[in-house]
Amino acid sequence: MIRAVGYLRQYKQFQRNARLYLLAMVIAGLAGGMVLTIQSLYFSALGYGTDFIGVLILAVIVGSGITLVPAGLCVDRFSGKTILIWSKVLLILAAMVNILLRDATSMCVSAFFIGIGSAFVMVLHGPFLTRNSTPDERVHLFGMGTVLGLVTAVLGEMFGGVLPLWLREHSWAMLPQLSWLLAPESLARSYQITLLLSIIFVLPAFIPFLLMTDDCPSGARVVEKQSHLLRSEPKKMLLSLLKRFKSNKAAVTQQDTTSLGFWQNARSVLFSPLAMVTSVSMLANIGAGLLSPYFSLFFVQQVGMTSALFGLVDGIAQLMSAVGILLAPWLVTRVGRITAILLPRLLAIPLLLCIAMPISVPLVAILHPLRQFMSGLPIGLWQAFSMEVLPNERRGLANSSYLGAGQLAWAVAAPAGGVMIHKLGYIPVFWMTALCSLLAVVLFWWRFGGKRFATTQEQDSQDAKESVTP
C-alpha cells in the first residue's frame, strides 16, 4: 500500500504530457492484452491454418520494418501528439478491416498497415518520454511505463480470454442483428466481437492525446545535427578502417599480406563482440519466432485449455517474467553476470520440451509460468551486456544491428514456424526452438564465458584499480 502511494505521488510530479501518455498506455494496454490472447484463435476459427497466420505476421513485420527509419525521421521533426493521434487512427482503421473483412487479401493488406502504425508508436515511445521528462524523473517514468504496460496487458489477457465464453452463453450478446457483417460461426463470432470490443476500449485513449500540448522539437537544430552526423560519420569510419588496416599491415610484415591480412580482418569481424552478440540475438529470436505466435493455438487446441484458462495462465506467466527481471540483480550477486544470463536460459529449455508433451492441463499451467520466469531473468542483464561489450561511440550502431537481427529473424521464423506446424505438427517446432535456444547459449558461453572477455565497463574498472595500485 505504501509503495502504491509512493508511485501515485511520483506520477503527480511528472510533466503533463508524460502523465497523459501513461494514462493512454493503461487504456491501450487493456486492448492489447485482449488481442494478444484472442487474435490467433480468431484466425484459426475462421478456418485459416498456422501457415496463413505466419504470412499475416510476416506482413506486420515487413510493414514495421520498412517504416522504422521514416518513423524516426518524423519523430525528430513533428510533435509527439500529432504522431500518436494519426498512428492510432491508422491502427484502428487497419484493425477494423483485419477483423471485419475475412478474405485473405484484405487481412494481409490490413496487417501490413498495422505494422506501419505500430512502427510509429514503437519508435516514438522512448524519445517522447525523454522529451517530456527531466533526467531525475526519467528512470521512474520509464520504469512506471513498463510496469503499467505489463499489468494492463495481463488484465487484458484475462478479460479477453473470459469474454468469448460469456458471449457464447448469451445469444443476445452475439449480435444476431449484425449477422450480415459478422462471422457466421458461433466460435469465430465470439472472438470477432471480443476483438471489436478491444478497438472500442482504445477509443478513450484519444482523450489524453487531445489534451496533450504540442512538443514539436526544434526542426532546424535537429536537421543541422543530423546533417553534421552524416558528414562526420563517414570520416570517422574511414579513419577507423585506415587505422585498422595499418595495424594489420604492421603485424604481418614478414608474411603474405594479401591473403593473411584478409583472413585476419575477416576473423576480427566475424568473432567481434558485435557480431557474436548479434548472432546470439538472431538465434534466440529465430527460436521465439518459430513458436511464440502460435502459443495460444497450442494451449487451446492441443493442451485442451479454454480461452479463459489460457488468458489466466499466460497472464500469470507474464507476471512471473516481470518477477524474474526484478530478481536478476540478486542472482548476479550470487553467481556472476555471465552465469546469470546463461543458467536461466539453459533451464528454460527442458521446461519448454516438457510443455511440448502435455501430460495434463494443471502441469502445463505450472510449467508455462515457470518457463516464463526463467526466460525473464536474463532479459535486463542481456540488454545491459549487449551494450557494454562495445565502446560508447558504437552503441548506436549496435542497437540498430540487434533490432535489425531481431526483425529479420522473426520475418523468417514466424512464417516458417506456421508452415512447419501446418505440415508436421507442434512437436518438431518445439524441438527446433529448443535447438536454437541451446545454440544461442553455447555460442554465448564459447565467446564470453569464463575470463575470455571483459566488457568495456569492466575493463575500465580494472584499469582504474591498476592505476591506483602503487
C-alpha positions, 0 to 999 in steps of 0.5 A: 500500500505504501509503495502504491502511494509512493508511485501515485505521488511520483506520477503527480510530479511528472510533466503533463504530457508524460502523465497523459501518455501513461494514462493512454498506455493503461487504456491501450494496454487493456486492448492489447492484452485482449488481442494478444490472447484472442487474435490467433484463435480468431484466425484459426476459427475462421478456418485459416491454418498456422501457415496463413497466420505466419504470412499475416505476421510476416506482413506486420513485420515487413510493414514495421520494418520498412517504416522504422527509419521514416518513423524516426525521421518524423519523430525528430521533426513533428510533435509527439501528439500529432504522431500518436493521434494519426498512428492510432487512427491508422491502427484502428482503421487497419484493425477494423478491416483485419477483423471485419473483412475475412478474405485473405487479401484484405487481412494481409493488406490490413496487417501490413498497415498495422505494422506501419502504425505500430512502427510509429508508436514503437519508435516514438515511445522512448524519445517522447518520454525523454522529451517530456521528462527531466533526467531525475524523473526519467528512470521512474517514468520509464520504469512506471511505463513498463510496469503499467504496460505489463499489468494492463496487458495481463488484465487484458489477457484475462478479460479477453480470454473470459469474454468469448465464453460469456458471449457464447452463453448469451445469444443476445450478446452475439449480435444476431442483428449484425449477422450480415457483417459478422462471422457466421460461426458461433466460435469465430463470432465470439472472438470477432466481437471480443476483438471489436470490443478491444478497438472500442476500449482504445477509443478513450485513449484519444482523450489524453492525446487531445489534451496533450500540448504540442512538443514539436522539437526544434526542426532546424537544430535537429536537421543541422545535427543530423546533417553534421552526423552524416558528414562526420560519420563517414570520416570517422569510419574511414579513419577507423578502417585506415587505422585498422588496416595499418595495424594489420599491415604492421603485424604481418610484415614478414608474411603474405599480406594479401591473403593473411591480412584478409583472413585476419580482418575477416576473423576480427569481424566475424568473432567481434563482440558485435557480431557474436552478440548479434548472432546470439540475438538472431538465434534466440529470436529465430527460436521465439519466432518459430513458436511464440505466435502460435502459443495460444493455438497450442494451449487451446487446441492441443493442451485442451485449455479454454480461452479463459484458462489460457488468458489466466495462465499466460497472464500469470506467466507474464507476471512471473517474467516481470518477477524474474527481471526484478530478481536478476540483480540478486542472482548476479550477486550470487553467481556472476553476470555471465552465469546469470544470463546463461543458467536461466536460459539453459533451464528454460529449455527442458521446461519448454520440451516438457510443455511440448508433451502435455501430460495434463492441463494443471502441469502445463499451467505450472510449467508455462509460468515457470518457463516464463520466469526463467526466460525473464531473468536474463532479459535486463542483464542481456540488454545491459551486456549487449551494450557494454561489450562495445565502446560508447561511440558504437552503441548506436550502431549496435542497437540498430544491428540487434533490432535489425537481427531481431526483425529479420529473424522473426520475418523468417521464423514466424512464417516458417514456424506456421508452415512447419506446424501446418505440415508436421505438427507442434512437436518438431517446432518445439524441438527446433526452438529448443535447438536454437535456444541451446545454440544461442547459449553455447555460442554465448558461453564459447565467446564470453564465458569464463575470463575470455572477455571483459566488457568495456565497463569492466575493463575500465574498472580494472584499469582504474584499480591498476592505476591506483595500485602503487 
